[in-house]
Amino acid sequence: MGDKGFVGTRGRVVAAGAVALLLAGCGGGGGDGKAAALDKGQVASVLPDAKAVPGWRNHMKPEAQKPVPDYPPTVCVARTKEQRDTACTPVTSWGVSAFVRKTDATTLNFWTLAYKDEKAADAAYDVLIKWYGGDRVGRNAEKVEIGSPGAEREANRAAVGTMAGPATIAQIRVGTTVLGISTGTTGKVAVPDKEVKAFAAMFAERAQQAQNGEKPSAALPSS
């Protein structure tokens, strides 16, 4: 699958700079916070921007929208109509942001799906992980250790993704949201586990901050 989630639908991207690995001013995005439903503006604020991911060039600015009836969000993919009804129909708002790092031809993509409550998000997570989990990122995928962000999480890496190089996909549920992260490259070097873990913790914390009624501020530090 690699970065097919939304880079695949809006054009391939390639990327620059180094990402620092420690988080600046944010926790691990655990599952102990509030779980408020997010509106479209809040969903857009959850998506990392250029300030949150220093060292990467913002290819697609954070943008959120309401789903259009009969046309599920492009990042909401399920195997059957019944599963789509569970995971995609209840989406209240969704959005994406994307980055590139030219020095090693790497892409970095984030997406958020928001639901009316935790129950709906939990059910959606279970459906979506059947699509995004396991070998979806590429054949012979292996688990990536990303710690414990959110209430549920999974990450996998394959040596060959849709861009012909190493790729990862991570999915996290934080309260009323389901978050996705993907990386891909035309090169040969995978994004390290510790970077994927840092992305996941930062993204989960932003989602939790929004659900706490705060303006998301979690970010990776400048290198």
Order of alpha helices (4+ residues) and beta strands (2+ residues): alpha-alpha-beta-alpha-beta-beta-alpha-beta-beta-beta-beta-alpha
